[in-house]
Every structure is written in C-alpha cells, then in structure tokens.
Amino acid sequence: MDDRASDDIRTTLTRYAAAWRAGDLQAIAACYHDDFTLHYFGTSPLAGVHRGKRAALAILADFSRRSQRRLVEISDIAVGATRGVILVREELSIGGRPVQVDRTLIYAVRDSLLAECWVLDQDQRLIDEMLRQG
C-alpha cells in the first residue's frame, strides 16, 4: 500500500468528518473537488450520477431538505490504498417519523479533496420511498 496516498486519504476524510460533526457547511463544501462526482443509487428522483461540485452539492442539499437529515454519529473511517470509507448513522424523518439508518460512503480523493463518492444505504428501498414522498 502506498503510505503517502493512504495518509492523504485519511487526512482528507478526517478533515471532512470534523467539518460534518461541527455542522460547518462552508468547511464541508471546501472539502469537495470542483470535479466531484456523486453516485447516488436507488430509484428515487435523486438517484443517478451527478458530475461537478455544484450539481453534487445541490443533490445533497435536496436530500437534506427532503429527509430532514441529522448526523447521529460517524462510526468509523477506514482507508485503503485508493479509497476511503466513512461509516455514518443518520436520523431521517419520514412523514414526521424519525428513523435511524446506517450509511456507507466510499470516497476517492484527489488533490487532498473529495473527488468521488458512492453512497450505499442500509435500506435503499426505505430511502427511495422517503424521497419519492418528499
């Protein structure tokens, strides 16, 4: 494993996680590469590949608005030679009823910024249903 690459991934994900925990939207946005690509799975209106920082952040903001998401915890950060993973638990509101879900976020890092993300949800069907309602 290339230690420099994995160190850069760990540093980038740790910086992003700290901003997320603090709720610092400006610092969160600063962690994304201008060429960021978001892979959002499922069948909801938000599903698809969203290219560019502006497009990806718009989808993430839309998800936050529809789900009233709240970070419960960042469970773990794991790093390999080419990717990093953040495991999170979030509380989402579905029809006014809060539900907690585990999410796996797989990241590629370039230039010490988040370059690509694949969002894997614990219960994709639940997420799709919630987003179609919201």
N, C-alpha and C positions, 0 to 999 in steps of 0.2 A: 504494500500500500504506500502511496506517495504521502509522506507525512505532512509536507507543505500544503498539498491540496486538501487533505482532511482537516488540517488546522484552520485553513481559510474557511472551509465549510462550517466547522464548529463555531468559529468566531462570528461568522455572519448569522448563523441560526441563533446563537446566544444573544446577539445584539437585537435581532428581530423579536425573540421571545421576551426580552426585557421590556422592549417598547410596547409589546402587546399586553403584558402583565400590567404595565403602568397606564394603559389606555391612551397612550400618546400617539394620536393619529398621524401627526406630522412626522414623527420618528419612524412609525410603521411604514408610511408611504416612501420615506427616504431609503428604506431597505430594498426597494424594488428596482430592478434594472429597467431602463427605458424600453428594452426589447422583451420584457417579461411575457411569458406565455402561461396561461392558466388552463388546465384540463379539468373541466367540471363534468363529472359523469352523471348518468341518470337520464330521465325523460322529462324533467321539469323545463319550464321556459328558460332557465338559466344554463341548462346543460350545453356543452359544446367546448370548442377550443377557442379561447379568447386571446388574441395576439396584441401585444403592446400594453404598456403600463396603464395608460388611460382606460382602455377597454376592460382590462382585468380588474382594475380598482372600481370601475363602475359596476361590474357584476358583483364584486364583493360587497359594495355598499348596498346594492339592491337586495342581496341575500340578507344582510344585516337588518335592513328595513322590514323585509317580509317576515323574518324569523324572530325579530327582537332578540337576537343572539347575545349571550353574555358568557364570557370566558369563565369557566369554573376553575380549571387548573391546566397547566402544562405538565403532563405526566412525565414526559421523558424527551430527551433529544438524543438521537443516535446518528453516528456519522460513519460513512464508508469512504472509499477512495474517490467516488464520483458523485455520490448523492448523500443527502442528509434527510432525516425524518424527525418530525415533531409530532408527538402523540398528545392530543388535547381532549379535554372534556368540556363541552359547551352546554349551556342551557338554552333551549329554543322554546318559543311559545307557539303552540299550535291551537288556534281557536281559543286563545286565552288560557290554555292549559300548558304549564311548563313541563318540559321533558328534557332529560339529560341524555346526550349522545356522545359517544367516543368518535373521534375523527383522526385519521392518519393523513398527514400532509407530507408528501415526498417532494424534496426540493433539489434542483440543480442550482449551482452557484457559479457566477462568472463575474470577474472584476470586483470580488467581495460584495456582490449584490445578489439578491434572489433573481434567478434568470428564468426558472420554470417551476411549476408546481402541479402535482397530480393530487386531487382531493379524493380521498377514499372514506366514505361514511359508513359507520357501523350498520345503519339501517337505511339503505338508499331508497327503498320504497317509501318509508316514512318521510324522508326529506323531499322526495318528488311530490308526494301528496300535499305536504305542507306548502310547498312553493306554488303549486297549482291553485291552492285556496287563497294565498296571499297575493 
